[in-house]
């Protein structure tokens, strides 16, 4: 029997997809984003019933093997549905019996060569068998015609995380979903097997949620772990299905990792043993940090050890990092020559999770006395807790601020295509964290590619109308599941010629983010401290009362998808929002980037208390005054805050509440949806390789910096006021920026001094300060005994440069200051 092969001749399908939308959807008006067409009710009510059509192929050639029969096909949908915007899931499958044909070997064909023949209406290529000759009859079999299935989906509603509460586009959580979140979707596991029998993985019965169709995934929670389950082909919503979750790796106790005796415990495969000396001042059961395998590690001193004694612990590492047998136990010297202190992310050897700690001295001692708020040392990290929503495509969650030392994040990412295996482990993250920026992004892109769905397994078609771009895009993206968000997207602007080979996707990401970051939309506004940066409008509900939260969830998904697909967005955000995305600590000093005048007034209160002046003379209470559209409202920071006076004794409590309110509480609903949307696409452990400056560069791209324009619009003060750019240190500075700093470092320097990598469209001549007044980039010459390192004042776009005695010293200190400012350390 001959073997067949084929090649696809049609690579793009511009034909219509099925779908239906009632004309009544456009008959009613409501408050909406500027430029968005009218629609009935709020966004979540504009839903379409899932529609599936099957179409046969008319392509010229077809692969004869079932495994690769995936040529594009022409849709049989009417021309009317071709103009319907929305998101369409495109999947291919084979159905029907294998087809058998008899063909004749053409003249001139030799054994082993290929020839082309018609098999019914299809053209296939056949490999001539070794025993066949021209004129001989062959029987060939080809797989059935592939069927292209296109499914149009309606929007998934947002679910409020608070039972009985709704608004902004979020509907109340159903009682059964609330019960599922409070307990578990799984029933009690069966009793363990007898000791004589090998232990089997526990099985659980779970219920298929509403709206989930066969082949779609839904999330379940088992033993406080979340898993994605694919609905079986014979199951429907409301039916119970049996699942067997993957068995997690056994936990290793800290006592087992620490070995202070004479015996040496050989490290298991893919791990390495480290031996360190407990630093001075560390007591039993007290944590301390050190550098191991290029990663800062949090170790707890064993109960039977003390300062000066040697202890050992193990760390997973990548195979290429393993040392030879003679170096299996590696001594780690505690070396902190750069005096790096402050908040630092470490890896806990007990459970291999990342945790923030505050380093208080050069020996790596950890400050555990963080109960009382202090503006210089206290920090908080957002904690996002995921919950199931009414629709399996759109989970919900709660957002809070916790002390930074209580915030943890996993260091592993399960492999979605191989159950029980990790796609990313701690060793992978540790190996890439200290690499250059371009190597980090290259690794990140590879992992995102591994997490994505192959084109042949299904992709998404996004159809939008340019005149209603944001409206159509929101309805399309908010109809997708988390699995759909990691598929390949292809865009079509209805009524326009064009095939999406990447250009339409780039245009779509830029256009939708341009519109949604536009201050006229009422969702975002320019920061008080930097007109180049956007911040969430706390009063966004007034602009879009019915659906403002939907737009933030949409934007979060778009930002995550842009990062996943190596696309760029147009909006630069204030720094503390990048920190919230990354799960980095926010501090009292972040208020300066939000509102410099307010931050200054709070520092004046601290100065009064420090000089023992009576703070009650300021007549403050535990409220915050918001002003929107000229109307002032008072927000209680504590219950009955208007009747609680701010005194010297409770000033730290007041400052802590103010800090939390300004950095999170006033924008919590919007930020919650933004983060939920972002993490619908990106696994949080992947972000641990970036700092907040790098995240801005990845999302917004490296800026095009005109160095001549930068230098021409620079002001010189202090020791540089008379000689200006001709001063030796200034000459060195510009030579370093021009010749030694690459594009990334130039962008980081701009971030360091101005707070953002964004450059005004009209150049550096219109660079603005925190008050909206044009403030040119400024170099301020200071004596070396004032500061050892360059210091930035982002409110004034000013860089203080010590008068170094050599260009080499300037280069080293400037590079260290620019790259270290985002690490959470401070330098003395």
VOGU-3710 file (C-alpha; in Angstrom, 3 decimals, decimal comma):
1> xxxxxxxxxx> 0,000/0,000/0,000  1,374/3,432/-0,843  2,028/6,099/1,749  0,721/9,608/1,281  1,715/13,082/2,328  0,498/16,555/1,508  1,190/20,241/1,920  -1,260/22,941/2,865  -1,781/25,583/0,236  -4,008/27,921/2,292
11> xxxxxxxxxx> -2,361/29,469/5,351  -4,863/32,211/6,141  -8,603/31,993/6,435  -10,396/35,297/6,040  -13,865/33,765/5,855  -16,629/34,459/8,329  -17,165/32,967/11,747  -20,603/32,219/13,081  -22,209/34,187/15,822  -25,366/36,116/16,569
21> xxxxxxxxxx> -26,084/39,345/18,352  -29,549/40,795/18,683  -30,030/44,269/17,291  -31,786/45,195/20,516  -28,394/45,329/22,195  -27,894/48,804/20,760  -31,252/50,317/21,683  -30,493/51,496/25,230  -28,013/53,984/26,678  -26,052/53,977/29,932
31> xxxxxxxxxx> -22,937/55,609/31,374  -19,947/54,268/29,520  -16,404/54,971/28,408  -16,085/57,879/25,946  -16,390/56,620/22,392  -17,937/53,274/23,380  -21,213/52,401/21,660  -24,360/52,057/23,690  -25,294/48,637/24,957  -27,889/47,123/27,207
41> xxxxxxxxxx> -27,126/47,323/30,917  -23,548/46,736/32,000  -20,828/44,868/30,220  -21,456/41,581/31,887  -25,043/41,502/30,652  -24,044/41,677/26,973  -23,546/37,960/26,566  -23,851/35,606/23,640  -24,849/31,993/23,709  -22,022/29,654/22,694
51> xxxxxxxxxx> -22,343/28,891/18,986  -20,497/26,144/17,190  -20,394/25,449/13,459  -18,625/22,835/11,410  -17,274/23,540/7,967  -15,700/21,267/5,398  -12,468/22,047/3,649  -11,972/23,290/0,115  -8,183/23,482/0,232  -6,207/22,167/-2,667
61> xxxxxxxxxx> -3,942/19,713/-0,803  -4,281/17,829/2,433  -2,011/15,846/4,706  -2,877/12,172/4,471  -1,975/11,373/8,073  -4,456/12,013/10,865  -1,785/13,521/13,116  -1,154/16,507/10,859  -4,346/17,002/8,884  -4,688/20,677/9,737
71> xxxxxxxxxx> -5,059/22,702/6,550  -7,117/25,863/6,825  -10,708/25,635/5,683  -13,292/28,023/4,376  -16,228/28,730/6,636  -19,763/28,109/5,481  -21,126/30,871/7,685  -23,108/33,592/6,001  -21,701/36,959/5,084  -23,808/38,513/7,836
81> xxxxxxxxxx> -21,876/36,782/10,623  -18,611/37,832/9,012  -19,163/41,336/10,432  -19,887/40,251/14,001  -17,096/41,308/16,421  -16,062/39,051/19,268  -13,714/36,276/20,344  -13,828/32,994/18,446  -12,168/29,790/19,552  -10,816/27,892/16,546
91> xxxxxxxxxx> -10,155/24,152/16,921  -9,613/21,408/14,404  -10,605/17,785/14,734  -11,069/14,760/12,478  -14,299/12,804/12,160  -15,655/10,029/9,982  -14,022/6,924/8,525  -10,679/6,697/6,768  -11,085/7,096/3,015  -9,625/4,521/0,566
101> xxxxxxxxxx> -8,735/5,272/-3,082  -7,038/3,492/-5,963  -4,489/5,497/-7,965  -2,116/4,760/-10,839  1,605/5,452/-10,663  2,323/8,067/-13,387  4,992/7,533/-15,995  8,500/8,671/-15,109  8,021/8,015/-11,354  10,695/5,843/-9,765
111> xxxxxxxxxx> 10,384/3,896/-6,456  10,833/6,169/-3,432  9,905/9,365/-5,258  6,673/11,286/-4,713  3,871/12,053/-7,136  0,668/14,071/-6,860  -2,781/12,628/-7,527  -6,418/13,519/-6,964  -8,248/11,592/-4,229  -11,834/12,646/-4,737
121> xxxxxxxxxx> -11,849/16,446/-4,430  -8,542/16,461/-2,560  -5,017/16,587/-3,930  -2,463/14,450/-2,085  1,157/13,492/-2,522  2,011/9,782/-2,586  5,378/8,146/-2,021  5,924/5,410/-4,626  6,591/2,022/-2,929  9,890/0,256/-3,644
131> xxxxxxxxxx> 8,131/-2,570/-5,544  5,865/-0,344/-7,670  6,397/0,804/-11,252  4,756/3,361/-13,592  1,291/2,261/-14,723  0,807/0,031/-11,688  -2,335/0,494/-9,574  -1,968/1,342/-5,857  -4,446/1,480/-2,998  -3,999/4,440/-0,649
141> xxxxxxxxxx> -5,834/5,460/2,490  -6,096/9,014/3,804  -7,526/10,336/7,048  -10,991/11,887/7,193  -11,625/15,478/6,292  -10,620/17,728/9,198  -13,468/19,692/10,717  -12,877/23,266/11,809  -14,944/24,247/14,853  -15,413/27,921/15,634
151> xxxxxxxxxx> -17,060/28,813/18,901  -18,311/32,293/19,696  -18,383/33,087/23,401  -20,230/35,623/25,473  -18,655/37,679/28,226  -17,939/36,094/31,581  -19,209/38,239/34,455  -17,005/39,549/37,243  -17,842/38,127/40,648  -17,665/40,231/43,785
161> xxxxxxxxxx> -15,400/38,645/46,383  -17,756/39,786/49,153  -21,007/37,874/49,540  -24,013/40,047/48,735  -21,948/42,966/47,418  -21,978/44,120/43,791  -21,132/47,137/41,677  -18,758/48,432/39,045  -19,650/45,498/36,792  -19,226/42,778/39,435
171> xxxxxxxxxx> -22,240/40,623/40,313  -22,881/39,083/43,751  -21,199/35,776/44,492  -23,667/32,929/44,448  -24,181/31,119/47,731  -22,884/27,782/46,429  -19,709/29,452/45,119  -19,160/31,149/48,457  -19,545/27,785/50,178  -17,087/26,269/47,728
181> xxxxxxxxxx> -14,549/29,002/48,504  -15,020/28,686/52,263  -14,690/24,929/52,360  -13,500/22,966/49,336  -14,864/21,690/46,063  -13,608/18,219/46,917  -15,280/15,585/49,034  -13,500/13,764/51,854  -10,797/11,468/50,462  -11,126/7,731/51,042
191> xxxxxxxxxx> -9,322/6,144/54,019  -5,628/5,328/53,501  -4,771/1,835/52,222  -3,474/-0,950/54,435  0,179/-0,865/55,416  0,928/-3,979/53,378  -0,305/-2,306/50,198  1,631/0,342/48,294  0,155/3,768/48,940  -2,016/5,014/46,046
201> xxxxxxxxxx> -2,786/8,634/45,243  -6,022/9,833/46,847  -9,023/10,228/44,531  -11,650/12,956/44,895  -15,122/13,614/43,508  -15,701/17,118/42,168  -18,678/18,789/40,526  -18,442/20,289/37,049  -19,270/24,016/37,462  -21,964/25,781/35,425
211> xxxxxxxxxx> -21,146/26,851/31,869  -18,226/24,394/31,551  -18,402/22,361/28,363  -16,577/19,090/27,514  -12,922/19,754/26,779  -12,852/23,019/28,751  -10,855/23,405/31,966  -12,097/24,427/35,383  -10,317/24,977/38,689  -10,785/22,902/41,849
221> xxxxxxxxxx> -9,189/23,211/45,272  -7,915/20,108/47,058  -6,078/20,302/50,375  -5,534/24,046/49,876  -3,935/23,430/46,477  -5,549/24,507/43,215  -5,603/22,265/40,150  -6,956/22,674/36,628  -9,269/19,841/35,533  -10,322/19,145/31,942
231> xxxxxxxxxx> -14,017/18,330/31,683  -14,440/14,796/30,217  -16,237/14,427/26,891  -19,176/12,633/28,531  -19,623/15,085/31,420  -21,879/18,113/31,755  -22,324/20,963/34,293  -23,604/19,627/37,617  -22,206/16,110/37,111  -19,634/14,606/39,500
241> xxxxxxxxxx> -16,316/13,446/38,096  -13,471/11,587/39,770  -10,017/13,173/39,823  -6,630/12,049/41,129  -4,470/15,118/41,915  -0,706/14,819/41,462  1,126/13,900/44,642  3,158/16,860/45,948  6,817/16,286/46,800  7,408/15,391/50,462
251> xxxxxxxxxx> 8,173/18,307/52,724  11,653/18,402/54,219  11,875/19,686/57,763  14,391/22,338/58,652  15,985/20,062/61,223  16,697/17,536/58,500  18,359/20,190/56,383  20,582/21,457/59,188  23,309/19,054/60,260  25,783/20,311/62,833
261> xxxxxxxxxx> 27,273/16,931/63,689  30,401/15,258/62,356  28,594/13,071/59,803  28,255/14,448/56,291  24,889/13,878/54,621  25,369/13,498/50,887  23,138/15,813/48,902  20,504/14,111/46,738  20,638/14,565/42,967  20,132/18,121/41,691
271> xxxxxxxxxx> 21,023/19,601/45,106  24,214/20,877/46,679  25,410/20,906/50,272  26,614/24,212/51,721  28,544/24,752/54,927  28,489/28,135/56,657  29,518/29,694/59,939  26,739/31,181/62,060  27,497/34,941/62,104  28,066/36,873/65,356
281> xxxxxxxxxx> 24,974/37,874/67,287  22,739/35,137/65,866  21,025/32,998/68,491  19,442/29,531/68,188  16,183/29,533/66,154  16,951/33,016/64,838  17,028/33,543/61,026  19,934/35,059/59,130  20,765/35,458/55,448  23,732/34,646/53,257
291> xxxxxxxxxx> 24,659/34,212/49,604  24,633/30,619/48,291  24,799/29,629/44,617  24,351/33,276/43,681  21,077/33,527/45,608  20,370/35,189/48,954  19,124/32,443/51,270  17,226/32,647/54,551  18,539/30,114/57,080  17,333/29,495/60,619
301> xxxxxxxxxx> 20,041/28,766/63,163  19,486/25,243/64,569  18,559/24,887/68,228  21,865/23,136/69,003  24,043/25,708/67,219  25,250/29,194/68,094  27,387/32,018/66,722  30,702/30,799/65,356  29,611/27,192/64,786  29,410/25,534/61,392
311> xxxxxxxxxx> 26,089/24,344/60,010  25,152/22,696/56,742  22,114/22,904/54,502  21,071/21,824/51,008  19,800/23,832/48,057  18,393/22,605/44,744  20,531/23,777/41,838  20,553/23,292/38,108  22,623/20,355/36,816  25,183/22,618/35,191
321> xxxxxxxxxx> 25,722/24,328/38,549  26,719/21,150/40,371  30,280/21,009/41,607  32,558/18,042/41,312  32,855/15,487/44,103  35,748/17,265/45,835  33,678/20,470/45,972  30,362/18,897/46,984  30,496/20,743/50,294  31,168/24,377/49,535
331> xxxxxxxxxx> 32,060/26,919/52,204  30,190/30,187/51,761  31,927/33,310/52,965  29,620/35,962/54,389  30,797/38,919/52,367  28,827/42,166/52,321  31,455/44,642/51,223  28,820/46,866/49,624  26,923/47,162/52,924  23,676/46,062/51,356
341> xxxxxxxxxx> 20,981/46,492/53,954  17,231/46,958/53,913  14,470/44,811/52,479  15,694/41,790/50,552  13,989/38,788/48,963  15,435/35,474/50,116  14,694/31,798/49,633  13,587/29,816/52,685  15,414/26,511/52,866  12,494/24,968/54,770
351> xxxxxxxxxx> 9,975/25,063/51,909  11,886/26,733/49,043  9,557/29,737/48,959  10,645/33,323/48,444  10,269/35,562/51,489  11,095/39,189/52,213  13,376/39,950/55,173  14,975/43,124/56,464  18,744/43,042/56,858  19,952/45,149/59,733
361> xxxxxxxxxx> 23,733/44,739/59,580  26,550/43,633/57,323  26,562/40,091/58,745  23,132/39,252/57,344  21,196/39,437/60,624  17,446/39,670/60,139  15,310/42,178/62,007  12,334/40,324/63,459  11,098/43,184/65,681  8,864/44,802/63,074
371> xxxxxxxxxx> 5,676/45,155/65,082  5,773/48,955/65,500  5,465/51,094/62,402  8,513/53,162/61,518  8,645/55,308/58,358  12,223/54,287/57,565  12,021/50,544/58,147  8,416/49,337/57,905  7,184/47,926/54,612  4,117/46,103/53,305
381> xxxxxxxxxx> 3,468/43,694/50,461  0,143/43,109/48,776  -1,374/39,675/49,315  -3,715/38,438/46,594  -5,916/35,482/47,525  -7,622/33,769/44,597  -11,241/32,604/44,866  -13,584/30,876/42,458  -16,067/33,079/40,603  -19,589/32,424/39,398
391> xxxxxxxxxx> -18,151/31,652/35,953  -15,161/29,300/35,752  -13,545/31,602/33,185  -13,365/34,538/35,594  -12,079/33,873/39,092  -12,201/36,516/41,791  -10,054/37,269/44,819  -9,269/39,483/47,786  -6,444/41,994/48,146  -4,792/43,045/51,398
401> xxxxxxxxxx> -1,536/44,528/52,650  0,552/42,373/54,974  3,878/43,106/56,687  6,640/42,499/54,169  8,283/39,768/56,249  5,041/37,738/56,085  4,809/37,792/52,282  5,883/34,625/50,455  5,656/33,382/46,878  6,292/29,992/45,319
411> xxxxxxxxxx> 9,558/29,325/43,508  8,143/26,679/41,184  5,667/26,524/38,298  3,930/23,205/37,536  4,203/21,967/33,973  0,674/22,225/32,481  1,519/19,565/29,893  3,177/17,029/32,223  1,292/16,243/35,419  3,503/16,011/38,480
421> xxxxxxxxxx> 6,465/17,728/36,802  7,711/21,295/37,224  8,264/23,570/34,278  10,228/26,004/36,440  12,014/25,184/39,694  13,887/27,223/42,272  17,164/26,258/40,586  15,974/27,743/37,283  14,974/31,027/38,922  18,150/31,242/40,996
431> xxxxxxxxxx> 20,269/30,708/37,885  18,643/33,548/35,934  17,934/36,172/38,626  21,401/37,728/38,511  21,803/37,561/34,733  21,789/40,650/32,482  18,431/42,094/31,505  18,480/40,748/27,943  19,197/37,207/29,170  16,354/37,486/31,678
441> xxxxxxxxxx> 13,890/38,526/29,001  15,072/35,773/26,669  14,546/33,154/29,394  11,166/34,648/30,312  10,005/34,486/26,694  11,054/30,837/26,432  9,071/29,856/29,533  6,014/31,747/28,255  6,341/29,867/24,974  6,407/26,566/26,892
451> xxxxxxxxxx> 3,277/27,619/28,799  1,434/28,528/25,619  -0,776/26,405/23,396  0,403/25,182/20,028  -1,406/26,616/17,005  -2,591/23,166/15,898  -4,208/22,606/19,311  -6,387/25,681/18,934  -6,122/29,448/18,711  -8,270/32,548/19,189
461> xxxxxxxxxx> -9,649/34,858/16,516  -10,340/38,383/17,819  -12,622/40,448/15,556  -13,082/44,141/16,345  -14,444/47,263/14,689  -11,978/50,135/14,629  -14,669/52,726/15,390  -15,706/50,745/18,482  -12,290/49,305/19,290  -12,344/49,421/23,095
471> xxxxxxxxxx> -15,932/48,218/23,421  -15,397/45,254/21,088  -12,032/44,394/22,630  -13,416/44,347/26,162  -16,262/42,042/25,180  -13,874/39,721/23,335  -11,123/39,486/25,972  -13,550/39,197/28,872  -15,150/36,176/27,202  -11,930/34,155/27,400
481> xxxxxxxxxx> -10,841/31,562/29,924  -7,355/31,531/31,442  -6,387/28,777/28,997  -7,621/30,910/26,082  -5,420/33,790/27,229  -2,334/31,647/26,622  -3,386/30,656/23,126  -2,139/32,391/19,999  -4,339/35,361/19,127  -5,016/36,539/15,594
491> xxxxxxxxxx> -6,687/39,909/15,070  -9,045/41,140/12,387  -10,259/44,708/11,992  -13,659/44,223/10,431  -14,144/45,878/7,065  -10,395/46,254/6,463  -7,977/44,369/4,300  -5,071/42,827/6,142  -3,677/39,567/7,393  -2,358/39,467/10,954
501> xxxxxxxxxx> 1,265/38,447/10,652  2,131/40,376/13,825  1,523/43,962/12,744  -2,191/43,991/13,601  -1,439/42,539/17,032  1,129/45,282/17,766  -1,335/47,923/16,614  -4,149/46,470/18,735  -2,098/46,446/21,959  -0,998/50,034/21,411
511> xxxxxxxxxx> -4,446/51,340/20,487  -6,414/49,750/23,338  -3,871/50,774/25,986  -3,759/54,295/24,527  -7,512/54,555/24,987  -7,760/53,004/28,424  -4,858/55,036/29,888  -6,297/58,242/28,433  -7,165/60,506/31,409  -10,345/61,550/29,579
521> xxxxxxxxxx> -11,687/58,033/30,173  -11,765/58,713/33,913  -10,086/55,417/34,768  -6,530/56,741/35,077  -5,013/60,137/35,727  -1,547/61,654/35,607  0,465/61,345/38,786  0,850/64,476/40,900  4,575/63,739/41,170  5,318/62,919/37,530
531> xxxxxxxxxx> 3,143/63,892/34,600  4,709/61,083/32,527  3,313/58,435/34,884  -0,264/57,276/35,190  -1,984/56,320/38,413  -5,376/54,741/39,076  -8,179/57,242/39,541  -9,776/56,485/42,935  -12,996/58,037/41,621  -13,170/55,904/38,458
541> xxxxxxxxxx> -16,615/54,736/39,568  -17,980/58,211/38,853  -16,846/58,023/35,219  -17,996/54,452/34,572  -20,359/53,512/37,410  -21,694/50,376/35,763  -18,492/48,742/34,554  -15,311/50,515/35,688  -14,016/47,342/37,391  -14,498/45,406/34,151
551> xxxxxxxxxx> -12,133/47,782/32,393  -9,458/47,236/35,055  -9,779/43,441/34,765  -9,574/43,840/30,991  -6,443/45,986/31,257  -4,818/43,476/33,611  -5,421/40,716/31,072  -4,091/42,878/28,239  -0,939/43,745/30,198  -0,368/40,097/31,081
561> xxxxxxxxxx> -0,960/38,999/27,492  1,399/41,711/26,215  4,116/40,425/28,525  3,330/36,833/27,519  3,435/37,602/23,769  6,368/40,077/23,773  4,114/43,010/22,893  4,328/46,559/24,292  1,767/48,789/25,984  1,667/52,574/25,909
571> xxxxxxxxxx> 1,098/53,560/29,545  3,852/54,166/32,091  2,552/53,711/35,649  3,760/55,093/38,979  6,430/52,966/40,628  4,419/51,544/43,496  1,971/49,940/41,032  4,839/47,994/39,452  5,829/46,963/42,986  2,289/45,738/43,641
581> xxxxxxxxxx> 2,382/43,632/40,478  5,717/42,089/41,476  4,779/41,655/45,137  7,584/43,999/46,228  7,495/45,946/49,501  5,974/49,418/49,485  7,201/51,865/52,093  6,386/55,252/53,502  8,864/56,802/51,045  6,708/55,579/48,132
591> xxxxxxxxxx> 4,247/58,284/49,131  6,722/60,807/47,721  6,165/59,412/44,223  2,399/59,527/44,755  2,102/63,005/46,287  5,329/64,788/47,208  3,612/67,651/49,068  1,581/65,289/51,208  4,695/63,204/51,937  6,533/66,358/52,974
601> xxxxxxxxxx> 3,742/67,348/55,358  3,853/63,911/57,011  7,620/64,250/57,506  6,981/67,607/59,190  4,688/65,857/61,656  7,484/63,405/62,439  9,913/66,275/62,939  7,497/67,923/65,358  7,149/64,747/67,394  10,918/64,198/67,402
611> xxxxxxxxxx> 11,475/67,711/68,792  8,766/67,030/71,414  6,364/69,572/69,963  2,686/68,866/70,569  1,202/67,317/67,397  -2,330/68,003/68,659  -1,782/71,642/67,700  -2,268/70,532/64,083  -5,893/69,548/64,884  -5,719/66,257/62,998
621> xxxxxxxxxx> -7,936/63,237/63,435  -7,934/59,689/62,030  -9,653/60,629/58,775  -8,499/61,384/55,255  -10,157/64,029/53,102  -10,875/63,110/49,481  -11,845/65,792/46,979  -13,641/64,776/43,792  -15,161/67,260/41,352  -14,913/69,950/44,041
631> xxxxxxxxxx> -16,795/67,887/46,608  -14,915/66,913/49,774  -15,609/63,701/51,640  -14,010/62,400/54,824  -12,868/58,777/54,992  -12,441/57,168/58,419  -9,074/55,438/58,788  -10,424/53,654/61,870  -13,995/53,247/63,091  -15,266/56,641/64,258
641> xxxxxxxxxx> -11,948/58,149/63,143  -13,300/61,699/63,208  -13,468/61,473/67,004  -9,929/60,126/67,442  -7,315/62,855/67,712  -3,771/62,451/66,395  -1,287/62,773/69,262  2,431/62,255/69,756  1,661/58,850/71,229  -0,448/57,530/68,336
651> xxxxxxxxxx> 1,343/59,357/65,513  3,031/56,173/64,247  -0,373/54,447/64,039  -1,770/57,402/62,091  1,159/57,407/59,646  0,819/53,658/59,120  -2,883/53,964/58,300  -2,258/56,925/55,997  0,475/54,991/54,204  -1,764/51,962/53,697
661> xxxxxxxxxx> -4,688/54,087/52,562  -2,769/56,137/50,001  -0,822/53,172/48,584  -3,649/50,620/48,435  -6,951/51,113/50,233  -8,233/54,031/48,152  -7,710/52,072/44,914  -8,171/48,530/46,229  -11,184/47,479/44,072  -9,525/48,689/40,862
671> xxxxxxxxxx> -6,076/47,284/41,688  -7,604/43,976/42,757  -9,146/43,506/39,301  -5,980/44,693/37,546  -3,875/42,097/39,400  -6,442/39,328/38,918  -6,409/39,996/35,184  -2,621/40,100/35,036  -2,250/36,792/36,874  -4,891/35,210/34,670
681> xxxxxxxxxx> -2,003/35,074/32,185  1,343/35,262/34,026  2,313/32,865/36,863  3,602/34,949/39,757  6,863/32,980/40,302  7,983/34,016/36,801  8,038/37,660/37,894  10,585/37,044/40,661  13,421/37,469/38,156  12,564/41,151/37,512
691> xxxxxxxxxx> 12,762/44,301/39,600  10,183/47,046/39,155  12,407/49,045/36,803  12,895/46,022/34,559  9,153/45,304/34,577  8,458/48,793/33,247  11,063/48,288/30,514  9,609/44,905/29,513  6,044/46,230/29,392  6,706/49,617/27,782
701> xxxxxxxxxx> 9,928/48,912/25,888  13,308/50,605/25,989  12,841/54,323/25,261  14,454/56,095/22,342  16,738/58,548/24,106  18,275/61,448/22,216  21,430/61,953/24,253  22,221/65,295/22,603  18,752/66,588/23,521  19,199/65,229/27,061
711> xxxxxxxxxx> 22,564/66,944/27,497  21,396/70,189/25,897  18,431/70,441/28,307  20,376/69,760/31,509  20,727/72,290/34,306  23,864/72,457/36,492  23,836/73,551/40,135  25,987/73,229/43,252  29,662/72,752/42,502  28,817/72,676/38,780
721> xxxxxxxxxx> 27,062/76,057/38,661  29,999/78,009/37,204  31,719/75,514/34,894  28,520/73,598/33,992  29,114/70,797/31,475  32,827/71,620/31,299  33,423/70,470/34,877  35,599/67,379/34,930  32,979/65,240/36,718  30,226/66,357/34,308
731> xxxxxxxxxx> 32,451/65,558/31,339  33,083/62,088/32,767  29,360/61,659/33,459  28,288/62,291/29,858  31,148/60,198/28,486  30,011/57,275/30,679  26,376/57,676/29,634  27,285/57,913/25,961  30,049/55,300/25,696  29,682/52,885/28,616
741> xxxxxxxxxx> 25,929/52,716/29,238  23,930/50,638/26,788  20,289/51,379/25,989  19,067/49,517/29,070  21,411/51,380/31,434  20,457/54,738/29,908  16,803/53,869/30,566  17,625/52,791/34,126  19,473/56,069/34,750  16,424/57,967/33,528
751> xxxxxxxxxx> 14,224/55,886/35,851  16,618/56,517/38,732  16,445/60,300/38,389  12,926/60,963/37,065  10,999/57,930/38,327  10,093/56,576/34,892  11,733/55,484/31,658  9,251/57,547/29,670  10,538/60,486/27,624  8,158/63,387/26,803
761> xxxxxxxxxx> 7,065/63,422/23,185  8,600/66,909/22,782  11,879/65,856/24,367  13,737/66,744/27,561  12,955/70,448/27,229  9,452/69,797/28,640  10,433/67,372/31,410  8,106/68,059/34,336  8,530/67,878/38,080  6,062/66,713/40,684
771> xxxxxxxxxx> 4,137/69,987/40,591  3,538/69,921/36,832  6,093/72,709/36,306  8,838/72,102/33,734  11,964/71,035/35,613  14,956/70,200/33,505  17,223/67,273/34,245  19,653/68,635/36,826  23,178/67,670/37,874  24,082/68,900/41,359
781> xxxxxxxxxx> 27,736/68,779/42,398  28,281/67,803/46,053  31,353/67,080/48,142  32,388/63,439/48,426  32,111/63,548/52,221  28,400/64,338/51,948  27,603/61,081/50,189  29,672/58,238/48,782  27,110/57,436/46,092  25,046/59,488/43,636
791> xxxxxxxxxx> 21,594/60,330/44,991  18,417/60,988/43,023  15,578/63,396/43,827  12,781/62,309/41,509  10,485/65,164/42,516  12,944/67,638/41,012  14,572/65,436/38,334  17,874/66,067/40,119  20,947/63,880/40,463  23,471/64,685/43,196
801> xxxxxxxxxx> 26,956/63,764/41,955  29,850/63,600/44,432  33,103/65,154/43,187  34,935/61,916/42,431  38,657/61,971/41,722  38,576/59,486/38,845  36,286/58,497/35,997  36,533/54,837/37,046  35,199/55,601/40,522  32,339/57,631/39,052
811> xxxxxxxxxx> 31,433/54,782/36,698  31,460/52,146/39,439  29,493/54,213/41,970  26,954/55,475/39,416  26,308/52,008/38,005  25,913/50,563/41,506  23,501/53,319/42,548  21,383/52,994/39,400  21,137/49,195/39,519  20,770/48,883/43,296
821> xxxxxxxx> 18,011/51,456/43,807  15,386/48,862/42,811  16,663/46,036/44,993  15,312/47,248/48,319  18,763/47,965/49,736  20,032/51,264/50,977  23,656/52,303/50,966  25,678/54,285/53,452
//
